[in-house]
Amino acid sequence: MKAITVDDSKTIRAIVKRTLKGLGFEVEEAEDGLVALEKIKQAWPIDLAVVDWNMPNMNGIELVREIRRRPEWSGMRVMMATTESEISQMQLALEAGADEYLMKPFDREALEQKLVLLGLVV
């Protein structure tokens, strides 16, 4: 399985990458949504995108909407990982097309639980 972690924080990308690699994923990294789109095109097929909300150039909501606009990427699972904790923000992310929502800060177990819910790990 392949994944991409999209976050402007190198530290968060490293944490997500290490966790996903430990679960058997090949992992790409991108620091914003525009870079992520190019990496997804290059590395397709991608099974999972873990996306931060607040990033420069193209934020997470814009990236999720762009992913969902492309029928060829319809099988990709998208998890929004963010500090945005308001119910209205969670609803906005899900309406944009995110499959799951993960609150920062999170630990390995929280990420793994979300992956189980998405059917990507057992």
ChimeraX attribute file (.defattr): number of C-alpha atoms within 10 A of each C-alpha:
attribute: neighborCount
match mode: 1-to-1
recipient: residues
	/A:1	14
	/A:2	18
	/A:3	26
	/A:4	26
	/A:5	26
	/A:6	31
	/A:7	28
	/A:8	20
	/A:9	13
	/A:10	12
	/A:11	10
	/A:12	18
	/A:13	23
	/A:14	14
	/A:15	15
	/A:16	23
	/A:17	21
	/A:18	14
	/A:19	18
	/A:20	23
	/A:21	15
	/A:22	10
	/A:23	15
	/A:24	11
	/A:25	18
	/A:26	15
	/A:27	21
	/A:28	18
	/A:29	22
	/A:30	21
	/A:31	20
	/A:32	24
	/A:33	28
	/A:34	16
	/A:35	14
	/A:36	23
	/A:37	16
	/A:38	12
	/A:39	16
	/A:40	19
	/A:41	11
	/A:42	10
	/A:43	13
	/A:44	14
	/A:45	15
	/A:46	21
	/A:47	18
	/A:48	22
	/A:49	25
	/A:50	25
	/A:51	31
	/A:52	28
	/A:53	24
	/A:54	18
	/A:55	17
	/A:56	13
	/A:57	12
	/A:58	17
	/A:59	19
	/A:60	27
	/A:61	23
	/A:62	16
	/A:63	22
	/A:64	24
	/A:65	15
	/A:66	15
	/A:67	24
	/A:68	18
	/A:69	12
	/A:70	9
	/A:71	8
	/A:72	11
	/A:73	17
	/A:74	11
	/A:75	12
	/A:76	18
	/A:77	21
	/A:78	24
	/A:79	26
	/A:80	26
	/A:81	25
	/A:82	21
	/A:83	15
	/A:84	18
	/A:85	12
	/A:86	9
	/A:87	9
	/A:88	10
	/A:89	15
	/A:90	19
	/A:91	13
	/A:92	13
	/A:93	24
	/A:94	18
	/A:95	13
	/A:96	18
	/A:97	21
	/A:98	24
	/A:99	17
	/A:100	18
	/A:101	22
	/A:102	21
	/A:103	15
	/A:104	15
	/A:105	10
	/A:106	15
	/A:107	12
	/A:108	12
	/A:109	10
	/A:110	14
	/A:111	19
	/A:112	17
	/A:113	14
	/A:114	17
	/A:115	19
	/A:116	12
	/A:117	12
	/A:118	16
	/A:119	10
	/A:120	15
	/A:121	12
	/A:122	10
